[in-house]
Amino acid sequence: MSIKRFIVSLVIVLGMTLILGLSCASQPSQTPTTTPTPTITPAPTTPVLSAPANETATSELTVKLEWNPSVDASSYGLQVATDSTFTNLIIDQEGMTNAYYELTSGLNWKSSYYWRVNASNASGTSPWSEVRKFSTPIFQLGKMVFMSKLGAKGTEPQLYIMDADGSNLKQITNGTLGGRFPHLSPDGIKVAFNSGREGNQDVYVMSVDGSGLVRLTANTADNGNPAWSPDGTKIAFNSNRDGNFEVYVMNADGTNQTRLTNNPVFDADPTWSPDGTKIAFESDRNGNNQIYVMNADGSDQKRLTNNTAIDEVAAWSPDGTKIAFQSNRDGNWEIYVMNADGSNQTRITNNPADDILAAWSPDGTKIAFTSTRDCSNNAGEIYVMNADGSNQTRITKTDCKGTGFTSWR
């Protein structure tokens, strides 16, 4: 091949190569098309319980249940029950956004509860967490239950509970017909009282948080002033079902109501001795109200006080050696204390106002009472003094609404 012909061929090849290159460069690049994979949020993890620890005993009828936030959770569910199978639920809560729940009502003293938590989001709900148990304490010493018109909606007083220094005041009855003459059970779990909510005065029992109300007496007469026996199995009370007020006793569930006194006069306001063998009460069988005592079955009724004034509303000291009561023998109502056999009757308050309704502290070193000394409307407030009458201190400030009749455990 001649040199001239070779050069011509080479030019032709190079030209075609250049044309093909430009043609390819003018075409857009073809990137493979892919469909985006949707992001799926998984179901949340099961919550891990934080506090209280399992088998914890709380100090009050309140508890804060806490758990660690779960991954991807948008809300939580909580169950609290009185049994480990969660058949008897007291809380069944859903849709909570916080990783805690403050349980402030619905609990009873000296009881066990079980709780568990799950977590939810748009993808589903986690399994339940582990089950934990907590217990509430026996009713703490240093609590008082009393009646007051502080929050009354009508003319009847309501029942309240507070610490013995007057703090942590809580109302435990509601409605226009609240409660009168409360008396705490020996273990402090329940309170007996009377109320006219069914028309006439009847004896009721409920837990100290106001739940579980049960009517124990049901007749057309008035029944009231209940007092628990020291072992908690019986309740003494007074009733006029037989034409005049007499002292009766019944089982703590209201069964077997039995009359203990039988006089055509006024026998009322029973209170048990700490050993459960005797009941002190008041009677006007000899002309005016005086303090008497009898065996727990009603036998061997004896008079302890004897004067022309009124002596009433007896209260045994915790050791059973003394009885406090109120009397107007010195011209106005004052608190007195005597030995359990009626000897050594001694006045321990001395005020121109009325001092009434004595109640011993659980250790017997102090006495609570109601006094009108700071109320121009003659209403009462609650005071506490040493058992000898010294250091009298007001502990309620209810604006003289009418407060008193304390039961102290």
Secondary structure, DSSP 8 states (H G I E B T S, - for coil): --HHHHHHHHHHHHHHHHHHHHHHHHS--------------------EEEES-TTEE-SSS-EEEEEE--TT-SEEEEEEESSTT--SEEEEEEEE-SSEEEE-SS--TT-EEEEEEEEEETTEE------EEEE--S--SSEEEEEESTT-SSSS-EEEEEETTS-S-EE---SSS--EEEEE-TTSSEEEEEE-TTSS-EEEEEETTS-S-EE---SSS-EEEEEE-TTSSEEEEEE-TTSS-EEEEEETTS-S-EE----SS-EEEEEE-TTSSEEEEEE-TTSS-EEEEEETTS-S-EE---SSS-EEEEEE-TTSSEEEEEE-TTSS-EEEEEETTS-S-EE----SS-EEEEEE-TTSSEEEEEE-TT-TTS--EEEEEETTS-S-EE---STTS-EEEEEE-
